[in-house]
Amino acid sequence: MNFDLVIAGVGGQGVLTIAAVLDRAAHEAGLFVKQSEVHGMAQRGGAVSAFVRMSDQPVASDLIGKGRASLLLSIEPLEALRYTPLLKPDGWIVSDITPMLNVTNYPAMDEVYRVLFSAPRLVALDATRLAQKAGTIKAQNVVALGAAAMYLPLPTELIEAQIRALFERKGDRIVNANLHAFRKGDSAARFASALLAADVPGKTVAQLTSHIHFPPHPVPADVVADWCQHLTLPSDAQALLAQLQQHEELVRLDTLLPTHPLTNP
């Protein structure tokens, strides 16, 4: 087994924290790990990235070649686009949609989203707002990590154990907020993957998941089935997406499609 992961973002977004959590979880799982980092002008909002390579055999290099990464995890949408050449044809992208407008010539967001949302295997989510809902806006990176968890060759409980260890000195409130953030991200990814597996167009899935307030637990199967049914009908999908555009805040799934109420938001 070989698994190559690219983590990308901007200084201060916790890219290297994600890498450290995964390194330790991989060691606990008995895997070989190598990691490289590029800090750039991190303290001035510059690009930061990390390559994490996991395998059940010794890893020779800490670099990831073009077309070799199984997963691209980005905390910033433009940074996700920067690293797509490293992704395998069947690789996944997990990305926050919140831009870090740290350069004067940052592209128009409509264009960024147009390109990003065209990716066939994408989990796009508003990790920043989901982190705020979880109890700490600083957990944006942990939400994104949760959204990547189902694609990683690591047991979820090992990743959560490392999150607990990382934040335990800050007290139970921060630990629980970060675990909620992680689980909200995981919920978003499982929902998005189910819709894509049901042949809902990828752009539609990205537009939907980036506007949804996910609970810190998987969305029930019957709720997912209802959404798949509605979103595979173009007229229903357009109507639902039009409703989303009217909301500035994240929207609960049962607000748009109130067939099954969700619990513990």
C-alpha positions as CSV (number, residue, x, y, z in Angstrom):
1,M,0.0,0.0,0.0
2,N,1.3,3.5,-1.0
3,F,-0.6,6.7,-0.3
4,D,0.6,10.1,-1.2
5,L,-1.1,13.2,0.2
6,V,-0.5,16.9,-0.6
7,I,-1.7,19.4,2.0
8,A,-1.8,23.0,0.9
9,G,-2.8,26.4,2.3
10,V,-1.5,29.7,3.5
11,G,0.6,30.7,6.5
12,G,-1.4,30.5,9.7
13,Q,-4.0,28.0,8.5
14,G,-2.5,25.0,10.2
15,V,-1.2,23.0,7.2
16,L,1.7,21.7,9.3
17,T,-0.5,20.8,12.2
18,I,-2.5,18.5,9.9
19,A,0.7,16.9,8.7
20,A,1.9,16.4,12.3
21,V,-1.5,14.8,13.3
22,L,-1.3,12.4,10.3
23,D,2.3,11.6,10.8
24,R,1.6,10.5,14.4
25,A,-1.5,8.6,13.5
26,A,0.3,6.8,10.7
27,H,3.1,5.7,13.1
28,E,0.4,4.4,15.5
29,A,-1.1,2.4,12.6
30,G,2.3,0.8,11.9
31,L,2.9,2.6,8.6
32,F,6.1,4.0,7.3
33,V,5.9,7.8,6.8
34,K,8.0,10.5,5.1
35,Q,7.1,14.2,5.0
36,S,8.5,17.3,3.4
37,E,7.4,20.9,3.9
38,V,7.5,24.2,2.0
39,H,7.0,27.2,4.3
40,G,7.5,30.1,1.9
41,M,6.7,33.5,3.4
42,A,4.4,31.8,5.9
43,Q,4.3,34.7,8.4
44,R,3.2,37.1,5.7
45,G,0.4,34.9,4.4
46,G,2.5,33.1,1.8
47,A,1.9,29.6,0.5
48,V,2.6,26.6,2.8
49,S,2.5,23.0,1.7
50,A,3.4,19.6,3.0
51,F,3.8,16.3,1.3
52,V,2.9,13.2,3.4
53,R,3.8,9.8,2.0
54,M,2.5,6.7,3.8
55,S,3.2,3.1,3.0
56,D,3.4,-0.4,4.5
57,Q,6.9,-0.5,3.1
58,P,9.9,1.8,3.6
59,V,9.4,5.1,1.7
60,A,12.4,6.2,-0.3
61,S,11.7,9.8,-0.9
62,D,9.6,12.6,0.7
63,L,8.7,14.1,-2.6
64,I,5.5,13.5,-4.7
65,G,5.8,13.5,-8.4
66,K,3.3,14.8,-11.0
67,G,0.2,12.6,-11.2
68,R,1.1,10.6,-8.1
69,A,-1.0,12.0,-5.2
70,S,-4.1,10.1,-4.1
71,L,-5.5,13.1,-2.2
72,L,-5.1,16.9,-2.3
73,L,-6.2,18.5,0.9
74,S,-6.3,22.3,0.7
75,I,-7.3,24.9,3.3
76,E,-7.6,27.6,0.6
77,P,-9.3,27.3,-2.9
78,L,-6.6,28.9,-5.0
79,E,-3.9,26.8,-3.4
80,A,-6.0,23.7,-4.3
81,L,-5.7,24.7,-7.9
82,R,-2.0,25.3,-7.6
83,Y,-1.3,21.6,-6.8
84,T,-3.8,19.8,-9.0
85,P,-1.1,18.7,-11.5
86,L,0.3,16.4,-8.7
87,L,-3.1,14.5,-8.4
88,K,-3.7,11.1,-9.9
89,P,-6.5,10.9,-12.5
90,D,-8.7,9.2,-9.9
91,G,-7.5,11.3,-7.0
92,W,-9.7,13.3,-4.7
93,I,-9.6,17.0,-3.8
94,V,-10.9,18.2,-0.4
95,S,-10.9,22.0,-0.2
96,D,-12.3,24.9,1.9
97,I,-14.0,27.5,-0.2
98,T,-12.9,30.4,1.9
99,P,-10.3,32.5,0.1
100,M,-7.3,34.1,1.7
101,L,-7.1,37.3,-0.2
102,N,-3.4,37.8,0.5
103,V,-2.4,39.0,-3.0
104,T,-3.5,42.1,-5.0
105,N,-4.1,40.0,-8.2
106,Y,-6.2,37.3,-6.6
107,P,-8.5,35.9,-9.3
108,A,-12.2,36.6,-9.3
109,M,-13.9,34.1,-7.0
110,D,-16.5,33.1,-9.6
111,E,-13.6,32.0,-11.9
112,V,-11.8,30.1,-9.0
113,Y,-15.0,28.2,-8.2
114,R,-15.8,27.5,-11.8
115,V,-12.4,25.7,-12.2
116,L,-12.4,24.1,-8.8
117,F,-16.0,22.8,-9.0
118,S,-15.2,21.2,-12.3
119,A,-13.1,18.6,-10.6
120,P,-14.8,15.2,-10.8
121,R,-13.9,14.0,-7.3
122,L,-14.2,17.0,-5.1
123,V,-15.4,17.7,-1.5
124,A,-15.9,21.5,-1.3
125,L,-17.0,22.8,2.0
126,D,-17.1,26.0,4.0
127,A,-14.6,24.8,6.6
128,T,-14.3,28.2,8.2
129,R,-17.9,28.6,9.1
130,L,-18.3,24.9,10.1
131,A,-15.4,25.4,12.5
132,Q,-17.2,28.5,13.9
133,K,-20.3,26.4,14.4
134,A,-18.2,23.7,16.1
135,G,-17.0,26.2,18.7
136,T,-13.7,27.6,17.4
137,I,-13.0,29.3,14.1
138,K,-9.4,28.3,14.5
139,A,-10.4,24.7,13.8
140,Q,-10.8,25.4,10.0
141,N,-7.9,23.0,9.3
142,V,-9.5,20.3,11.5
143,V,-12.8,20.5,9.6
144,A,-10.8,20.0,6.4
145,L,-8.9,17.1,7.9
146,G,-12.2,15.5,8.9
147,A,-13.4,15.8,5.3
148,A,-10.3,14.0,4.1
149,A,-10.5,11.3,6.7
150,M,-12.6,8.8,4.8
151,Y,-10.1,8.8,1.9
152,L,-7.0,8.2,4.1
153,P,-5.5,4.7,4.9
154,L,-5.9,5.4,8.6
155,P,-8.5,4.4,11.2
156,T,-10.6,7.5,12.1
157,E,-10.2,6.7,15.8
158,L,-6.4,7.1,15.5
159,I,-6.7,10.5,13.9
160,E,-9.1,11.6,16.6
161,A,-6.8,10.3,19.3
162,Q,-4.0,12.5,17.9
163,I,-6.4,15.5,17.9
164,R,-7.2,14.9,21.5
165,A,-3.5,14.7,22.4
166,L,-2.7,17.9,20.4
167,F,-5.3,20.0,22.2
168,E,-5.6,18.4,25.7
169,R,-3.4,21.0,27.3
170,K,-6.0,23.6,26.3
171,G,-8.8,22.0,28.1
172,D,-11.9,20.0,27.4
173,R,-13.8,22.8,25.6
174,I,-11.1,23.2,23.0
175,V,-10.7,19.4,22.6
176,N,-14.5,18.9,22.1
177,A,-14.7,21.8,19.7
178,N,-12.0,20.3,17.5
179,L,-13.5,16.9,17.6
180,H,-16.9,18.4,16.6
181,A,-15.1,20.2,13.8
182,F,-13.4,17.0,12.6
183,R,-16.7,15.1,12.6
184,K,-18.6,17.9,10.8
185,G,-16.0,17.7,8.0
186,D,-16.3,13.9,7.9
187,S,-20.1,14.2,7.7
188,A,-19.7,16.6,4.7
189,A,-17.3,14.2,2.9
190,R,-19.5,11.2,3.3
191,F,-22.6,13.1,2.1
192,A,-20.7,14.5,-0.9
193,S,-19.3,11.0,-1.8
194,A,-22.8,9.5,-1.6
195,L,-24.2,12.1,-4.0
196,L,-21.4,11.6,-6.5
197,A,-21.8,7.8,-6.3
198,A,-25.5,8.4,-7.2
199,D,-24.4,10.3,-10.4
200,V,-25.3,13.8,-9.1
201,P,-23.2,16.2,-11.2
202,G,-20.0,17.2,-9.4
203,K,-20.6,20.9,-9.8
204,T,-24.0,20.5,-8.2
205,V,-22.5,18.6,-5.3
206,A,-19.9,21.2,-4.7
207,Q,-22.3,24.1,-4.8
208,L,-24.6,22.3,-2.3
209,T,-22.0,21.0,0.2
210,S,-20.2,24.4,0.4
211,H,-23.4,26.0,1.7
212,I,-24.5,23.3,4.2
213,H,-24.2,23.3,8.0
214,F,-23.4,19.6,8.6
215,P,-24.0,17.9,11.9
216,P,-21.1,16.2,13.8
217,H,-22.3,12.8,12.8
218,P,-23.0,11.1,9.4
219,V,-26.1,12.2,7.6
220,P,-28.7,9.3,8.0
221,A,-29.0,7.1,5.0
222,D,-32.7,7.9,4.3
223,V,-31.9,11.6,4.2
224,V,-29.0,11.0,1.8
225,A,-31.4,8.9,-0.4
226,D,-33.9,11.7,-0.5
227,W,-31.3,14.2,-1.6
228,C,-29.9,11.9,-4.3
229,Q,-33.4,11.5,-5.7
230,H,-34.0,15.3,-5.8
231,L,-30.6,16.2,-7.1
232,T,-30.6,13.8,-10.0
233,L,-33.6,15.7,-11.3
234,P,-32.2,18.9,-13.0
235,S,-35.3,21.0,-12.2
236,D,-35.3,20.0,-8.5
237,A,-31.5,20.6,-8.3
238,Q,-31.8,24.1,-9.9
239,A,-34.6,25.0,-7.5
240,L,-32.6,23.8,-4.4
241,L,-29.5,25.6,-5.5
242,A,-31.4,28.8,-6.1
243,Q,-32.7,28.6,-2.6
244,L,-29.2,28.3,-1.3
245,Q,-28.1,31.5,-3.0
246,Q,-30.7,33.4,-0.9
247,H,-28.9,32.5,2.4
248,E,-25.8,34.2,3.7
249,E,-25.3,31.7,6.5
250,L,-24.8,27.9,6.2
251,V,-28.2,26.1,5.8
252,R,-29.3,22.9,7.5
253,L,-30.2,20.0,5.2
254,D,-33.7,19.7,6.7
255,T,-34.3,23.4,6.1
256,L,-34.2,22.9,2.3
257,L,-35.6,19.4,2.2
258,P,-37.5,18.9,5.4
259,T,-38.4,15.2,4.9
260,H,-36.2,14.0,7.8
261,P,-35.1,16.3,10.6
262,L,-31.5,16.0,11.7
263,T,-30.5,15.9,15.3
264,N,-27.5,17.4,17.2
265,P,-26.6,20.1,14.8
